Amino acid sequence: MHHHQGTFLGAGGLNLYYQSWHPQEQTRAILVIVHGLGGHSGLYGNIVNHLIPKNYAIYSFDLRGHGRSPGKRGYINNWDEFRQDLQAFFNLITTQEAECPCFLLGHSLGGVIVLDFVLRYPQITKKLQGAIALAPSIGKVGISPFKLFLGRILSRILPSFSLNTGMNPNFASRDEKVLAAYAQDPLRHTRGTARLATEFAIAVAEVQNGAENFCIPLLIMHGSADQVALPEGSLEFFHKVTFPDKQFREYPETYHEIQSDINYPEILGDMEDWLESHIKSKRYIF
C-alpha cells in the first residue's frame, strides 16, 4: 500500500489537507470519502484496509475547520464552501487518476455534502459510477433542539458562535476500543457553530426536496440503533428517489460509526459487493 499526503486549494483559496492510499498493483476504481462533523480523513482505516487489497484507491480530505485543515472548528461561511471544496478535490483526483471509475462516499455530515453535491452538479457527477451514504444526517439528529434553535437565532448576529454539540460519544460505536481511540484523538472535535447549524438545516431540506432528481446509482447504509443521525431520514430520502438503481440497507442494533462498529466486516462486505457490481457497468465518462 502506498500512502500520500498533500494539500489542495479549496473555496476562497484555503489550503485543505488530503491523503490517499493506493494499491501496489493497478488501480481498478477510486473511492472518495467525505467525513462527518468533528471527524477527519484518518477515521476510515477499516474501509482502506478492506478495499486496498482489492486494488481500489482511496482519497479523503479534511473538511475546512476539521482535522489538519485550517479554519475555525465547525464553522463555514455558507454551504457552498463545502460544494466548492469537494468540486476542487474531485477535479484533483480525476486529473491524477484519469479513465478510472470513481465513487463518492459520505458519512454523517459528509453524507449530506455528497448527496447535495450530486444533486447540485449533475454534469460533474456524470463522471461518477455511484454514491454511497453511510448514516447520512438527513433527518433528525442527536443534537438538542434548543441548541439547533439557538444556532438559527445567532447565525445572523454571531455566526461564529460555537458550542459543544452535546452528542453522546458512546453512541458512536459498540466497540470500546473505538470509543477509547476517539476520546484520545487530538484531531477530532465536538464543536458546532451557529452558521453551520443554519446552513446544515437548509442543505438537508434541499436534499430531501430534490431527491427525485437524484440520477446516479445510490447505496444508503444505516444502523437501526443510530442515535446521532436517525435512520428515518435516510429511509425518507430513499423512498423519494425515483432513479431505479438504488439500495437501502439497514443494520440491526448498529450505531452511527457504521464503518467502525462491531459488525463492520458485514457492512464492508456489502459495500464491496455493491462497488464491484457497479464497476462493471462502464458508466463513467472522462
Helices and strands as residue ranges (DSSP letters): E 2-9, G 11-13, E 15-22, E 29-34, G 41-43, H 45-51, G 52-54, E 56-61, H 80-96, E 102-107, H 109-120, H 122-125, E 128-134, H 145-154, E 162-164, G 169-171, H 176-183, E 191-193, H 194-209, G 211-213, E 218-223, H 231-240, E 246-251, G 258-260, H 264-279
